[in-house]
């Protein structure tokens, strides 16, 4: 019983952490110019995918 509660709390915490990280990444990439984004190989429309998938994109 305690294990399931701990696992649930851990998953909630991990989801919150991931959501905050995605928001920080989106904000940071959004501040770049289109030229800077092109230099790193992404377009402005790619930002949500890159933020969600990270380096796996």
Backbone as ProteinMPNN parsed JSONL, in Angstrom:
{"seq_chain_A": "XXXXXXXXXXXXXXXXXXXXXXXXXXXXXXXXXXXXXXXXXXXXXXXXXXXXXXXXX", "coords_chain_A": {"N_chain_A": [[0.81, -1.188, 0.0], [1.852, 1.331, 0.877], [3.888, 1.55, -0.922], [2.574, 1.946, -3.373], [1.42, 4.439, -2.945], [3.718, 6.008, -2.609], [4.879, 5.638, -5.159], [2.918, 6.833, -6.76], [3.0, 9.494, -5.838], [5.62, 10.078, -6.579], [5.426, 9.885, -9.397], [3.662, 12.0, -9.9], [5.21, 14.166, -9.029], [7.352, 13.93, -10.843], [6.013, 14.439, -13.233], [5.241, 17.091, -12.861], [7.755, 18.297, -12.696], [8.734, 17.735, -15.288], [6.886, 19.166, -16.836], [7.432, 21.812, -16.047], [10.082, 22.003, -16.919], [9.725, 21.731, -19.673], [8.275, 24.075, -20.164], [10.224, 26.01, -19.492], [12.158, 25.465, -21.447], [10.693, 25.982, -23.783], [10.217, 28.733, -23.436], [12.858, 29.731, -23.462], [13.748, 29.015, -26.05], [11.908, 30.436, -27.553], [12.721, 33.026, -27.188], [14.84, 33.285, -28.887], [16.096, 34.509, -32.058], [14.766, 34.081, -35.414], [16.891, 33.514, -37.086], [18.851, 32.563, -35.294], [17.551, 30.283, -34.404], [17.466, 28.849, -36.81], [20.188, 28.435, -37.125], [20.664, 26.482, -35.217], [19.24, 24.504, -36.256], [16.43, 24.315, -36.163], [13.001, 25.348, -36.638], [10.715, 28.017, -35.847], [8.21, 26.884, -35.588], [8.876, 24.369, -34.753], [9.445, 24.486, -32.086], [7.599, 23.655, -29.924], [7.697, 20.824, -30.236], [10.428, 20.267, -29.932], [10.8, 21.134, -27.325], [9.182, 19.318, -25.979], [10.255, 16.824, -26.666], [12.973, 17.044, -26.4], [16.407, 16.32, -26.882], [15.932, 14.139, -28.444], [14.516, 14.852, -30.615]], "CA_chain_A": [[0.0, 0.0, 0.0], [2.726, 2.501, 0.96], [4.645, 1.603, -2.172], [1.733, 2.542, -4.416], [1.293, 5.865, -2.633], [5.015, 6.599, -2.929], [5.022, 5.644, -6.614], [1.994, 7.843, -7.289], [3.567, 10.809, -5.533], [6.809, 10.235, -7.408], [4.983, 10.163, -10.766], [3.117, 13.362, -9.919], [6.362, 15.065, -8.948], [8.092, 13.854, -12.105], [5.209, 15.109, -14.259], [5.358, 18.532, -12.607], [9.119, 18.679, -13.086], [8.805, 17.688, -16.75], [6.086, 20.274, -17.354], [8.196, 23.048, -15.808], [11.253, 21.98, -17.805], [9.216, 21.99, -21.016], [7.93, 25.501, -20.211], [11.482, 26.781, -19.525], [12.771, 25.256, -22.761], [9.872, 26.72, -24.744], [10.478, 30.164, -23.236], [14.217, 30.044, -23.902], [13.807, 28.94, -27.512], [11.063, 31.499, -28.098], [13.459, 34.283, -27.128], [15.834, 33.321, -29.964], [15.634, 35.012, -33.354], [14.605, 33.033, -36.424], [18.24, 33.176, -37.564], [19.481, 31.733, -34.276], [16.892, 28.979, -34.452], [17.948, 28.172, -38.021], [21.575, 28.019, -36.877], [20.675, 25.231, -34.452], [18.532, 23.5, -37.042], [14.991, 24.193, -35.919], [12.2, 26.521, -36.988], [9.864, 28.455, -34.745], [7.104, 25.924, -35.434], [9.421, 23.162, -34.132], [9.719, 24.714, -30.664], [6.865, 22.761, -29.009], [8.2, 19.445, -30.337], [11.768, 20.206, -29.343], [10.636, 21.264, -25.864], [8.58, 18.096, -25.464], [11.069, 15.644, -26.923], [14.369, 17.288, -26.078], [17.418, 15.967, -27.89], [15.446, 13.031, -29.281], [13.802, 15.428, -31.744]], "C_chain_A": [[0.863, 1.265, 0.0], [3.525, 2.668, -0.325], [3.841, 2.286, -3.267], [1.564, 4.039, -4.191], [2.588, 6.584, -3.001], [5.205, 6.696, -4.441], [4.122, 6.691, -7.255], [2.525, 9.253, -7.051], [4.799, 11.083, -6.376], [6.423, 10.589, -8.846], [4.406, 11.565, -10.898], [4.25, 14.382, -9.897], [7.157, 15.089, -10.241], [7.33, 14.568, -13.223], [5.275, 16.629, -14.094], [6.726, 19.034, -13.044], [9.245, 18.732, -14.614], [8.044, 18.856, -17.382], [6.822, 21.604, -17.193], [9.41, 23.125, -16.723], [10.838, 22.304, -19.235], [8.881, 23.474, -21.184], [9.187, 26.37, -20.269], [12.158, 26.665, -20.882], [12.02, 26.031, -23.83], [10.157, 28.215, -24.639], [11.854, 30.552, -23.761], [14.323, 30.023, -25.422], [12.991, 30.05, -28.154], [11.761, 32.853, -28.09], [14.498, 34.404, -28.24], [15.231, 33.908, -31.236], [15.47, 33.839, -34.316], [15.959, 32.584, -36.955], [18.955, 32.259, -36.567], [18.864, 30.335, -34.257], [17.369, 28.184, -35.669], [19.369, 27.667, -37.83], [21.654, 26.724, -36.078], [19.786, 24.166, -35.086], [17.064, 23.301, -36.738], [14.289, 25.458, -36.395], [11.316, 26.859, -35.801], [8.718, 27.47, -34.516], [7.562, 24.609, -34.799], [9.554, 23.281, -32.61], [8.909, 23.795, -29.745], [7.365, 21.313, -29.042], [9.56, 19.293, -29.691], [11.669, 20.281, -27.82], [10.085, 19.98, -25.264], [9.504, 16.898, -25.576], [12.539, 15.813, -26.573], [15.29, 16.894, -27.215], [16.967, 14.84, -28.797], [14.772, 13.535, -30.534], [14.549, 15.213, -33.031]], "O_chain_A": [[0.625, 2.173, -0.796], [3.801, 3.786, -0.759], [4.372, 3.115, -4.006], [1.566, 4.817, -5.145], [2.559, 7.642, -3.63], [5.647, 7.729, -4.945], [4.532, 7.363, -8.201], [2.502, 10.096, -7.947], [4.998, 12.206, -6.838], [7.018, 11.484, -9.448], [4.637, 12.241, -11.9], [4.241, 15.347, -10.661], [7.589, 16.152, -10.688], [7.939, 15.227, -14.065], [5.357, 17.362, -15.08], [6.836, 20.077, -13.688], [9.808, 19.682, -15.158], [8.511, 19.458, -18.348], [6.83, 22.426, -18.11], [9.731, 24.193, -17.243], [11.518, 23.061, -19.928], [9.17, 24.062, -22.226], [9.223, 27.356, -21.005], [12.672, 27.651, -21.41], [12.634, 26.666, -24.688], [10.319, 28.886, -25.658], [12.004, 31.578, -24.424], [14.923, 30.92, -26.014], [13.367, 30.551, -29.214], [11.433, 33.728, -28.891], [14.986, 35.501, -28.511], [14.025, 33.821, -31.466], [15.97, 32.743, -34.066], [16.154, 31.403, -37.244], [19.594, 31.286, -36.967], [19.567, 29.335, -34.113], [17.643, 26.988, -35.566], [19.719, 26.592, -38.317], [22.6, 25.952, -36.237], [19.601, 23.08, -34.538], [16.507, 22.24, -37.019], [14.912, 26.51, -36.537], [11.19, 26.072, -34.863], [8.305, 27.249, -33.377], [6.73, 23.818, -34.354], [9.755, 22.277, -31.927], [9.496, 23.195, -28.845], [7.447, 20.656, -28.004], [9.821, 18.316, -28.99], [12.38, 19.568, -27.113], [10.473, 19.593, -24.162], [9.535, 16.049, -24.685], [13.27, 14.829, -26.463], [14.974, 17.117, -28.384], [17.584, 14.614, -29.838], [14.478, 12.749, -31.435], [14.088, 15.638, -34.09]]}, "name": "protein", "num_of_chains": 1, "seq": "XXXXXXXXXXXXXXXXXXXXXXXXXXXXXXXXXXXXXXXXXXXXXXXXXXXXXXXXX"}
